[in-house]
């Protein structure tokens, strides 16, 4: 594999000029006519499926998030706001959750939205045969009552404070009850969101059109077209050549090249970069081996090499109110002597780890993998890098077909929705996580039962401690997401969770 270009180490200072808002002013919308052309978004990978309840890839999240709606949603500042529900209320010690639904909402096929759709949606999510990604977030729902077309009551087995945050997720998108019954979900998307499905040329492009009957008002832009372009450099070039409206960028070296002819957005991401370890793999069952890996990794070095230092070393939890202390781990910084001592204690030498790496989903994956590979050779561990397309990567990831995985995983505003599905014994992604314990089961249940932020922070500090002290994964860093756009795109703001939902209020000038 090719060595990393020297240019990557020379651009940090230039990036400080990039800000998280539109850089250059332009004529007001009142003074300029709106374009009838769609917003064309260039990105380096395609979606992998059409069912929002099964979505794991970032591109799939971004796309289906424009088509489907949720009961509640996140605002740009990550606070919870009404969505398909106009209000909600916890009662009975947070064991019932009542929603009042928005009226006069239609699905994109013309069907009316009612409480029956909500009930059918969550029955589907809770059905183990669906294999819904977010199932673990909703297992406390014991019964769903729909007393009228615009009221839904979730009866819970125990208090579930994080449920509102879980309901904002694309994985909790509301589906049509009729589509569920007809088993057409995943064939042609039909949601309540601002843009409706038009066409998909697999591996090439997706076309969405503005939904005229969207409950929030018809979008000002006529539609959104996603185009798959092989590299982020080419995606940026497409914006500069005016063949694309926006490019989604993860590589800071490319963002630095944007220049003043386009507008650049930069937002800190909740997503985290990690070396996922499968502790159930024969090579990694020994805690000493995992601790050796943790102590041999120079996280800041990976961040500097792969992402120009554009980010922060992180612990497991990136939720703003509950952030982990990145220094609260056995080896906050690389300690090669300690790593070698752990390896000696394991009695193992020359370990080979099958390591999956995605190509195309985000730009820094291979650089991260190569840097980690180099660092771990110092303690006799060889990362056998298996670079695949995103579809193959996701399939192997879901099957836990790896010893280690170079991963960019989505963060959440609540630690429960972020990790309960991974690290509890009944979590539906626990096979992938490779680790659970009775202690973690108890801590997650305790964290769900109180709304006291101080108490919850103490609980999730204990969660972080167990994950770090057992070197479950190697959490490395959080970075920035960049989008580069023509200055004719107005009113758009990026979000820390990677959502493109603010396209619904954006305008494109002629």
Secondary structure, 3 states (H helix, E strand, C coil): CCCCCHHHHCCHHHHCCCCCCCCCCCCCHHHCCECCCCEEEEECCCCCCCCHHHCCCHHHHHHHHHHCCCCEEECCCCCEEECCEEEEEEECCCCEEEEEECCCCECCCCCECCHHHHHHHHHHHHCHHHCCCCHHHHCCEEEEEEEECCEEEEEECCCCCCHHHHCCCHHHCCCCHHHHHHCCCCCCCCCCCCEEEEEEECCCEEEEEECCCCCCCCCCCCEEEEEECCCHHHHHHHHHCCCCCEEEECCHHHHHCCCCCCEEEEEECCCEEEEEECCCCCCCCCHHHHHHHHHHCCHHHHHHHHHCCCEEECCCCCCHHHCCCCCCCCCCCCCHHHHHHHHHHHCCCCEEEEEEEEECCCCCHHHHHHHHHHHHHCCCEEEEEEEEEHHHHHHHHHCCCCCEEEEEECCCCCHHHHHHHHHCCCCCCHHHHCCCCHHHHHHHHHHHCCCCHHHHHHHHHHHHHHHHHCCCEEEEEEEEEEEEECCCEECCCCCCCCCCHHHHHCEEEC
